[in-house]
Amino acid sequence: MRDLRAETRAIGDRQAQHRREEYRSAVRALLMRPLMTSGDPDFGAVRRHADALRTWFARETGWTLHIERDCARLYKRPADLIDATRGLPGFDRRRYVLLCLAAAVLERAEPQITLRVLGDRLLTLAAEPALAERGFTFGLENTHERRELVAVCRSLLDWGALARVAGDEDTYVLGHAGSGGDALYDIHRRVLAGLLAAVRGPSTWTPEAAPRDLDARLAALVTEHLPESDEGRRTALRHYLSRRLLDDPVVYFDELDADARAYLTNQRGPMAARLCEDAGLTAEQRAEGVALVDEAGVLTDTAMPAEGTEAHVTLLVAEFLADCQRESAEAIVSEAEVADFIRMAAASYGRYWRKSAREPGGEKELAEAALSRLAMLRLIWRQDGAIRPRPALARVALGEATVKARDKDEPIQLDVFA
């Protein structure tokens, strides 16, 4: 009898441990993929832990989680709306306009649409005088413009707002407008409706009341009601800082206002512990700030170290800037100096890089890629061609480079660990 009771308790403990691990995986999945369809491998866990997830995100971050039969949407709203390092890879303002126009076309379309019809209807919306007044034009005669449309469609495919039924986007890009290939898509309206993570929709303003400039519009879209009480202000501060800690690689004290800095200084221990427990992170608390680190390296949009030419150059540049920081805490380095460093480093490491990176002038492209990645990781401050290493960069240490095994026809892959 005793053995049976012990075995029963052991089974119960294992089940409880499994539930905790599944819940934590669901939290992590939503942080990385806040718009999730039923085809996602973690969708079942999200539905099973729906109540606990809604409660945790609402309490810790103020983010709303909607879960339906075929999709889930965590309405993550960034704490910093003007962070230029955020956004979809390869997307500039022009491509975001195309994305918005494509979403407007899909909202009014039948349950299925072809890529060609989507492009034709998008052209009609792109011809609006208000867009022309702001310098926006778009056509489908050129290959690069069709490629832009396809990039938008592939983002919608990745999110699950579209599902490819037949066809191929590449043949559409290569063909002339009106000829060539095509693709057929199903439109998933529930997912499409969840794309905009806003407190209020842009269409809720009258033309006269709508904010006039972009910054004002962004702020108005996500402005949340705050209770006029001490408790309400403390809750808003806690949500703001939790969003920063979960979304940003590191939060520095010197970039916070006085109230946020005081709150984080006093509450960083309990706050970090709560977030780390449910999200599977590890807190690093330093004199300069706080970082919640994912030791598995999964909860990041930009990994370092990584494979490839740009990743290797990024590590080299990081160590170069860290050396400058060690020489002077207030060191300022120019982009030209970084490009010069890469040009000299090519003598030692260029044989591992792709051919185009070794060509004259390639160091400027590599410098831009490396600095952009370091800025996204909040390891440097960058403005008007000047770079200042930030405190977290001191953690970078370059290890030995090893060339991974490869077939003779494959490019060399360099693996460097910090």
C-alpha positions in Angstrom: 0.0 0.0 0.0 2.8 2.4 0.9 4.6 1.7 -2.4 1.3 2.4 -4.3 0.8 5.7 -2.5 4.4 6.7 -3.2 4.1 5.8 -6.9 0.8 7.7 -7.1 2.5 10.8 -5.6 5.5 10.4 -8.0 3.1 10.3 -11.0 1.3 13.3 -9.7 4.5 15.2 -9.2 5.6 14.3 -12.8 2.3 15.5 -14.2 2.5 18.7 -12.2 6.0 19.3 -13.5 4.9 18.6 -17.1 2.1 21.2 -16.7 4.5 23.8 -15.3 6.9 23.2 -18.2 4.1 23.3 -20.8 2.8 26.5 -19.3 6.3 28.1 -19.4 6.7 26.9 -23.1 3.4 28.6 -23.9 4.5 31.9 -22.3 7.7 31.8 -24.3 6.0 30.9 -27.5 3.6 33.9 -27.2 6.4 36.2 -26.4 8.1 35.2 -29.7 5.0 34.7 -31.8 2.2 36.9 -30.4 0.1 36.1 -33.4 -0.3 32.4 -33.4 -2.4 30.1 -35.6 -3.7 26.6 -34.9 -0.9 25.1 -37.0 1.7 26.3 -34.5 3.2 23.5 -32.4 2.6 25.4 -29.2 -1.0 26.4 -29.9 -2.5 23.4 -28.1 -0.5 24.3 -24.9 -1.7 27.9 -25.2 -5.3 26.8 -25.3 -4.9 24.4 -22.4 -3.4 27.1 -20.2 -5.6 29.9 -21.5 -6.9 31.2 -18.2 -3.4 31.2 -16.5 -1.8 32.9 -19.5 -4.4 35.6 -19.7 -4.1 36.3 -16.0 -0.3 36.4 -16.0 0.1 38.7 -19.1 -2.6 41.1 -17.8 -1.1 41.3 -14.3 2.6 41.6 -15.3 2.5 43.5 -18.5 -1.0 44.8 -19.1 -1.1 43.0 -22.4 -4.4 41.4 -23.5 -4.5 37.8 -24.7 -7.3 36.7 -27.0 -7.6 32.9 -27.7 -10.0 31.5 -30.2 -10.6 28.2 -31.8 -8.1 28.7 -34.7 -5.8 31.5 -33.5 -4.4 33.3 -30.5 -3.3 37.0 -30.3 -1.2 38.5 -27.6 -1.6 42.2 -28.1 2.0 43.2 -27.3 2.5 46.9 -27.3 6.1 48.1 -27.2 7.1 50.4 -24.4 9.2 52.5 -26.8 7.4 53.5 -30.0 10.4 55.4 -31.5 13.0 52.6 -31.3 14.3 52.5 -34.9 15.9 49.0 -34.4 12.5 47.3 -34.2 10.5 46.2 -37.2 10.3 43.5 -39.8 13.6 42.6 -41.5 13.9 44.4 -44.8 10.9 46.6 -44.2 11.2 50.3 -44.6 8.4 52.9 -44.4 7.4 52.3 -48.0 7.0 48.6 -47.5 4.9 49.1 -44.4 2.6 51.3 -46.5 2.3 48.4 -49.0 1.5 46.0 -46.1 -1.3 48.3 -44.8 -2.7 48.6 -48.4 -2.5 44.8 -48.9 -4.4 44.3 -45.6 -7.1 46.8 -46.7 -7.5 44.9 -50.0 -7.7 41.5 -48.2 -10.3 42.8 -45.7 -12.7 43.6 -48.5 -11.9 40.6 -50.7 -13.7 37.2 -51.1 -12.4 34.2 -49.0 -9.8 33.5 -51.8 -7.7 35.9 -53.8 -4.9 35.6 -56.3 -1.6 37.4 -56.1 -2.3 39.1 -59.4 -5.7 40.4 -58.3 -4.2 41.5 -55.0 -1.6 43.5 -56.9 -4.2 45.1 -59.2 -6.4 46.2 -56.3 -3.5 47.4 -54.4 -2.5 49.7 -57.3 -6.0 51.3 -57.1 -5.5 52.1 -53.4 -1.9 53.3 -54.0 -3.1 55.9 -56.5 -5.0 57.8 -53.7 -4.0 61.5 -53.9 -3.2 61.6 -50.2 -0.4 59.1 -50.7 0.9 60.9 -53.8 1.0 64.1 -51.8 3.4 62.4 -49.4 5.6 61.1 -52.2 4.4 57.5 -52.3 4.0 55.9 -55.7 3.8 52.2 -56.6 3.5 50.2 -59.8 4.0 46.6 -60.9 5.9 47.1 -64.2 9.3 46.7 -62.5 10.7 43.5 -61.1 11.8 45.2 -57.8 8.2 46.5 -57.2 6.7 43.0 -57.8 9.3 41.7 -55.4 8.2 44.2 -52.8 4.6 43.0 -53.2 5.7 39.4 -52.8 7.7 40.3 -49.7 4.5 41.7 -48.1 2.6 38.5 -49.1 5.2 36.3 -47.6 5.0 38.1 -44.3 1.2 37.6 -44.4 1.8 33.9 -45.1 4.3 33.6 -42.2 1.7 35.1 -39.8 -1.1 32.9 -41.1 -3.3 35.7 -42.5 -2.8 34.0 -45.9 -2.5 30.4 -46.8 -1.1 29.4 -50.2 -3.5 27.1 -52.1 -1.6 26.9 -55.4 1.0 28.7 -57.5 4.3 30.3 -56.9 5.3 33.9 -56.1 8.7 33.7 -57.8 7.2 33.2 -61.2 5.0 36.2 -60.7 8.1 38.3 -59.8 10.0 37.2 -62.9 7.0 37.7 -65.3 6.0 41.0 -66.8 2.9 42.7 -65.4 -0.1 41.0 -67.0 1.9 37.8 -67.8 3.8 35.1 -66.0 2.9 33.1 -63.0 0.4 33.6 -60.2 -0.6 32.3 -56.8 -3.9 31.5 -55.1 -4.4 32.2 -51.4 -7.1 31.5 -48.8 -7.7 34.5 -46.5 -7.9 33.8 -42.8 -10.0 36.8 -41.6 -9.6 36.2 -37.8 -5.8 36.3 -38.2 -6.0 39.3 -40.5 -8.2 41.1 -38.0 -5.6 40.6 -35.3 -2.7 42.1 -37.1 -3.0 45.6 -35.6 -2.0 45.6 -31.9 -3.7 48.9 -31.2 -6.0 50.2 -28.4 -8.2 51.9 -31.0 -8.4 51.6 -34.8 -7.3 54.3 -37.1 -10.8 54.4 -38.6 -12.4 55.6 -35.3 -11.2 59.1 -35.9 -13.0 61.6 -38.1 -10.8 63.2 -40.7 -10.8 66.4 -38.7 -9.9 64.8 -35.4 -7.2 62.4 -36.7 -3.6 63.2 -35.5 -1.6 64.9 -38.3 1.9 63.5 -38.0 3.2 59.9 -37.7 4.5 60.1 -34.1 1.2 61.5 -32.9 -0.7 58.8 -34.7 1.4 56.0 -33.2 1.0 57.4 -29.7 -2.8 57.8 -30.1 -3.2 54.3 -31.4 -1.7 52.7 -28.3 -2.5 55.2 -25.6 -4.1 53.3 -22.7 -6.4 54.6 -20.0 -4.6 55.1 -16.7 -6.4 55.5 -13.4 -5.7 58.8 -11.6 -4.5 57.3 -8.4 -1.1 56.3 -6.8 -1.9 52.6 -7.3 -2.8 53.2 -10.9 0.5 55.1 -11.6 2.5 52.3 -9.9 0.7 49.7 -12.0 1.4 51.6 -15.1 5.1 51.9 -14.2 5.3 48.2 -13.5 3.7 47.3 -16.8 6.0 49.7 -18.6 9.1 48.2 -17.1 8.0 44.6 -17.5 7.4 45.2 -21.2 10.9 46.7 -21.5 12.4 43.8 -19.6 10.6 41.1 -21.7 11.0 42.9 -25.0 14.4 44.6 -24.8 17.8 42.8 -24.6 18.8 45.1 -21.7 17.2 48.0 -19.8 19.7 50.7 -18.7 18.9 52.9 -15.8 20.2 56.0 -17.5 17.6 55.8 -20.3 14.7 55.8 -17.8 13.0 58.8 -16.4 13.3 59.5 -12.6 10.1 57.7 -11.6 10.8 54.6 -13.7 14.4 54.5 -12.5 13.4 54.7 -8.9 10.7 52.0 -9.3 13.1 49.6 -11.1 15.9 50.3 -8.5 13.6 49.3 -5.7 11.6 46.5 -7.3 14.0 44.9 -9.8 14.6 41.9 -7.6 11.0 40.8 -7.1 10.0 41.9 -10.6 12.8 40.0 -12.3 12.1 36.9 -10.2 8.4 36.9 -11.3 9.1 37.4 -14.9 12.0 34.9 -15.0 10.0 32.2 -13.2 7.2 32.1 -15.8 9.2 32.9 -18.9 12.2 30.7 -18.2 14.7 33.5 -18.1 17.7 34.4 -16.0 18.2 37.8 -14.5 21.4 39.7 -14.8 21.4 42.8 -12.5 24.3 45.3 -12.8 25.0 48.8 -11.7 24.1 50.1 -15.1 20.8 48.1 -15.6 18.9 44.9 -15.8 18.7 42.2 -18.5 16.6 39.0 -18.6 18.7 36.5 -20.4 17.4 33.4 -22.3 20.3 30.9 -21.9 18.7 28.7 -24.6 19.1 31.6 -27.1 15.5 31.1 -28.4 13.8 34.3 -27.2 15.6 36.7 -29.5 15.1 38.2 -33.0 18.8 38.6 -33.5 21.2 35.9 -32.3 24.9 36.5 -31.4 27.0 34.5 -31.9 25.7 33.0 -35.1 27.0 31.6 -38.4 27.9 33.4 -41.6 30.0 36.4 -42.7 27.9 39.2 -41.1 27.7 37.3 -37.8 31.4 36.8 -37.7 32.1 40.4 -38.6 29.7 41.5 -35.9 31.7 39.7 -33.3 34.9 41.2 -34.5 33.4 44.7 -34.4 32.0 44.0 -31.0 35.4 43.1 -29.6 36.9 46.1 -31.3 34.4 48.4 -29.7 34.7 46.7 -26.4 38.5 47.3 -26.5 37.8 51.0 -27.2 35.4 51.1 -24.3 38.0 49.5 -22.0 40.5 52.3 -23.0 37.9 55.0 -22.3 34.4 54.6 -20.8 33.3 57.6 -22.9 34.8 56.4 -26.2 33.1 57.6 -29.4 33.9 55.7 -32.6 33.0 56.8 -36.1 31.5 54.5 -38.7 34.5 55.2 -40.9 36.8 53.8 -38.2 34.7 50.6 -38.0 34.9 50.2 -41.8 38.7 50.7 -41.6 38.9 48.0 -38.9 36.9 45.6 -41.0 39.2 46.2 -44.0 42.2 45.4 -41.9 40.5 42.3 -40.3 39.9 41.0 -43.8 43.6 40.2 -44.1 43.3 37.6 -41.3 39.7 36.4 -41.7 38.6 37.3 -45.2 39.2 33.8 -46.5 36.3 32.7 -44.4 33.9 35.3 -45.7 31.8 35.2 -48.8 33.3 36.5 -52.0 31.3 39.7 -52.3 32.3 40.8 -48.8 36.0 40.7 -49.8 35.5 43.0 -52.8 36.6 46.7 -52.6 34.0 48.7 -50.7 32.5 45.6 -49.1 33.7 46.8 -45.7 31.0 49.5 -45.7 28.2 47.1 -46.2 29.7 44.8 -43.5 30.0 47.7 -41.1 26.4 48.7 -41.6 25.2 45.1 -41.0 27.4 44.7 -37.9 26.4 48.0 -36.3 22.7 47.5 -37.0 22.8 44.1 -35.3 24.7 45.6 -32.3 22.2 48.4 -32.0 19.3 46.0 -32.1 21.0 44.1 -29.2 21.4 47.5 -27.4 25.1 47.0 -27.2 25.9 50.3 -28.8 24.4 53.7 -29.1 24.4 55.1 -32.6 23.5 58.5 -34.1 24.7 60.6 -37.0 27.6 58.3 -37.8 28.9 58.2 -34.2 29.0 55.0 -32.2 29.3 54.8 -28.4 29.7 51.3 -26.8 27.2 50.6 -24.1 27.9 48.9 -20.8 26.6 45.5 -21.8 29.1 45.3 -24.6 31.8 44.6 -22.0 30.4 41.0 -21.8 31.6 40.3 -25.3 34.7 38.2 -25.6 35.8 36.6 -28.8 36.7 33.0 -28.7 38.6 30.8 -31.2 37.1 30.6 -34.7 36.4 27.2 -36.1 35.4 26.3 -39.7 32.5 23.9 -39.7 32.7 20.7 -41.8 31.2 21.2 -45.2 30.7 19.6 -48.6 33.0 20.9 -51.3 30.2 22.8 -53.0 28.9 24.5 -49.9 30.1 27.9 -48.6 32.4 28.0 -45.6 30.5 28.5 -42.3 32.5 30.1 -39.5 31.4 29.4 -36.0 32.6 31.8 -33.3 31.5 31.6 -29.7 31.6 34.5 -27.2 
